[in-house]
Amino acid sequence: MIGGTGLLGSAAAQLFIDQGHSVKTLALPPLPVGAPLAPEMEIIFANYLEKTDEEIAELMAGCDTFVFAAGVDERVEFPAPVYEAYRKYNIEPVRRLLTIAKQAGIKNAVILGSYFSYFAKEYPQMELTKKHPYIKSRIEQENVALSFAQDGKMNVAVLELPYIFGTQPGRKPVWVILIEQLAKMKPCTMYPKGGTTMVTVRQVAQVIVGAAEKNVGGNCIPVGYYNLTWNDFLRIVHAAMDVPKRGIINIPKWSFQIFGLYMRKEYKDKGVEGGIDPVGLADIMCMNTFIDKKYCQAYGVTDDDIKSAIFDSVKLSVDAFNGTQKLLEMKGE
């Protein structure tokens, strides 16, 4: 596994071990203070990008499954052209690592991707890959990954992951960004109508292990379990922020697009390019990006407490925002 000490990788590693597998991971130091990592997991502290093909092949020797739980998402900022960063961290590593894995005799691979790919394919009329470099890159990542399953010698599953909630002690949650946004909106929260699908960290671990054990051939697996409107989601967020009575004003799409124009200028002033175009994001935020849970249930995902997972994620994010906890930052590689 690449990324076995991260939020998702560590949860999957523990579940693999609980089910009788052994796990070896390449991971970047340092470890989050207090993170409950499986003591049975073998951890090699190194940047896989700096390892030679021969060194990686040696590490893969004797393994039957490879999991890529690394890469970057749309929240990490890069200078233009941002697509080159996605190529470096998400696309080419999959090509390289699956080539080495196949040569090493590995039979199963699981790649952590994005649910934006699912919607790009479901709604081609939205032209999401044309508007958003990040979504285009995730589709290319999928195509590269699935190409390794064409001869029937390797099973490859790409997990199209949505919003994920849960915490790892000592690690800064990605949801600090949301808290920063809401802090600027006093006294009410202004958000579009629409909603999204979401899962817990434990459910992601279940689908990673399930895909490793059950997937046959090359498949993209849409992952979603709980479908919440933004208003229902925000009520949980507000409760975790200790402002349970805070109002919500649903803004129209055009208003969100105007904000997107401001964000475009901000990106330009900072010298970065957004992986998700902030104006085009309005189309996504104003629709219900829901996914039927039947897809991940087929790989062993079961019910969990999504409200508690959201609550805990927001609580830790508030602490990070206020500086009351020293937390390890998300890495951009």
N, C-alpha and C positions, 0 to 999 in steps of 0.2 A: 504494500500500500504506500502511495505517496500521500502524505498528510495525515498520518494516523494519530497525531497528537492534537489536531484541531477539533473544533466543536463537533463536526459531523463524523470525521474519521475516528476519533476516540470512542464515540458511542458505538459505531459499527464494529470497531476492533473488539470492544468488550462483548458485544453480542456474538461475534464470530467465536470468541474464546469460550463463552458460555455454552455454545452449541458444539464444542469439541474440536474446533479448528485451532491451529497455531497461526500467529500473526507476526509479521516482520514489517517494519515501516522505516522509510526515509522521512525525516522531518527536520524543520529548521528550529534551532534553539532561539531563545530560551523557552523553557516550559512555563506555562501559566502557574503561578503560585497557588497551590491547593487543588489543582485539577485532578480529578479521580481517574487517573490512567491505569489501565489493566497492568498489574505487575508482571503478568506472563508475557506481555508484548515485548518483542525485541525491537529496540529503538536505535537506529543509526542516525546520529545528528550530522546532517550534510545537506547541501543544496544539490538536488538531483541535476540541475542545469550545469553544474560544474563537474559532474561525474562523467567519466568516459563510458562509451557503450560497453566496453569489456567489464568495467567495474559494476555497472548496473546489471549486466547479464549474470555476473557472479552472485550478486545479491538475490536475483530471481531464481537461481538454481534450486530445484527441489520444490518450488511453489507450483500450485495448480491454478491459482486465481490471482489476477492483478486488479487493484482498485486505484483509480486516479481521483483522489479527493483533494486536489490542489487547484491551482489556476487563480484567475481573478474574475470579479464580476463587474457590473456596470458602475458600482459606487467608487471604485478606485480610479483616480484621475490620472491622465497621461497627456503629454503634449501631442498636438496633431502631427501626423495622422494617428488617431487612437487605434485604428484597425491593426497597425503594426504591433502594438503592444498585445492585443488579443491573439495575434498570430504567434507571437513569441511565447506567451504564457499559457494559452489554451489550445491552440490548434497544432502547432508543430511538436510540442511535447507529446501529444496523443499519437501523432504519426510515428515519432521516434520510439517512444516507450512500447507501443504495441508491436512495432517491428522487432524490437529486442525480445519482448515477451513471447512472441510467436516462435522466434528462433530458439528460445529457451524451453519450448515445449509447454508453455502455459496454455490451458484450454479455455479459460473463462476470463472475461474482462468486464469491469463495470466502470463507466465514466460518469462523473457527476456533471450534468449540464443544467439547462435552464428551461422553465416552462414557457418562456417567450418563444422558443422554437415550436412548441405545440400550437400556439395561437397563430404564428406565422404561416403554418401549414393549414390550419383550420380556416383561416380567413385571408386567403391570398389577395382578395380585393383591397385589404388594408395596406398592402405593400410595406409591411413592417421591415423587411430586410433592406429595402431601398432607403427608408427613412432613418434607420437606427444601425450604426456600425456594430454595436454589441450583438444585436439579434442576428445580423448577417453572419457574424463570426461563430455564433453558437450553431447555426445551421451548417456552416462549413465544418465545424468540429464534429458534428454528428455524421456528416458524410464521410469524413476521414475515418472515424471510428468504425462505422458499419462496413467500410470497404475491407476490413480485416476478417469479416465473417463470410465473405462471398464464396470462398472455396470450401466452406464447411468444416474447417480445421480448428476454428476458434469461435466460441460463443461470445458475442459482444452486446452488452446492454448499455444504452445511454439513458440516464435518469433525468427526466425533464422536471427539475425541482422548482417549487413555488416559494412563497413566503414561508420561512421556517422559524419556529419559536422554541425557545429553551435556552438554558444558560450553561456555561462552563466556568466554574469558579476561577477567578483570576484573569479571565479574558474579556476584553471590551466587546459588548454586543454591537452588531451592525445597526441596531435600532436607535443608537444615540443620535443618528441623523434625523430621525423622526422627532425626537425630543427637542432637538435644536430648532426644527421648523415650528413645532407647536409653541415653543417659548416665545416666538416672535408674533404670535397671533392673538395675544390677550386682547379682550377677555373671552372671546369665543374662538372655536376652531372652525376654520373655513376649509371645506373639502368638497370635492365633486361627488355627485351620486355615482354609484357603481359599487364594485366589490371585487374580492379576490378569493381564490382558493388558498388553503394553507395547511401545514402539517407541523407536528412537533419533531424535535430532534430524535426522540425515540422512534418515531415512525420512519424517519429517514434511515436510521440504522436498520430497521426491519426490512425496508425495501432494498437497501444495499445488499444485505445478507441474502434475502430472498432471490434477488436477481442473480447473485453469484451461484446460488445453488440450483435455481430452477430455469433460468433463461436458456433457450435453445435457439441458435442462429443469431442473426443481427436484428435487434429490436430497439426502438425508442419507447420508453415507458412513461406516459404522462402521469405525474404524481400530484395528487390533490386529494384531500379527505374532508376538510371542513370548509364549506363555502359561506363566507360572511360578507354582508354589505359593509361598505366603509363605515356607515353609521354604527352598526352593531360592533364592529371592531373598535371604533374610537371610544365607545362607551366603556369598554374594558380598559383601554389605554388611559382614559381619564380617571377611572377608579384607581389604577395603579399609580397615577400621578397625584393622588389625593385631591383631585378636583372632580368628584363624581357628578356634580350638578352643572358642570361647564356645558354651555350650549354648543350646538353644531349648526353651522349655516352651510347649506349645500350650494356651492357656486356653479354657475353654468360653464359649459365647455369653453366659450369664448373668453371668459375671465381667466380660466386656467391657461389658455393660449397666450394671453397678454403677459401673464407671469412667466411663461416660457420664453417670451422674447427678452424679458429682463435677464433670465438665466443665461440665454445665449450670449448676451453682452458681458455678463459676469465671467463666463468661461473664456471669452475672447480676451478680456482684461487680465485674467490670470494666466493666459497662455496655454490653456488646456482645451481639449475637445471632449465633449460628452459622448459616452457610448450609446446613451439613449437621448435622442434629440428632445429637448424640453418642450418644444411646441408640439411635436408629434406625440409626446407622452400623453397629452390630453385625450387623444382617442382611446388609449388603453385605460386610463384612469376612470373614464366616464362609462365604461362598459363593465359587465360582470364577467371577469376572467375566471370562470368556474370550471372545475374538472370533476367528472364522476369518480367517486372513490373506488369503483369496481376495478379500475386498472391496477391500482397498487394493492388492493385486497387480494388479487390473484397471486401476489408475491409475498403474502403473509402479513400484510399490515393490518393492525387491529386498532380498536378505539383507544383514544387517549384523552387527557384533560386539556383541551386546547385553551380554555379560558385561563387556567393556572399557568400554562406555558407562556401565554401572552403577558399575563400579569407579572410573572417573574422576570421576563425579558425586559419589560418596561421599567420595573423597579431597579434592576441593575443598571439600565441605561440612564436613569435619572441620577443614580449615584455617580456614574461616570461623568455625566454632564456637570454635576455640581462639584466634582473633584473630591468626593468623600471616600472613594476607593481608588487605589492604584491598580490599574488593570493593563494587561498586555494588549498592545494595539494589533489590529488586523494587518497582516503583511501583504505588500503589493507584489508578491511573486509566489 
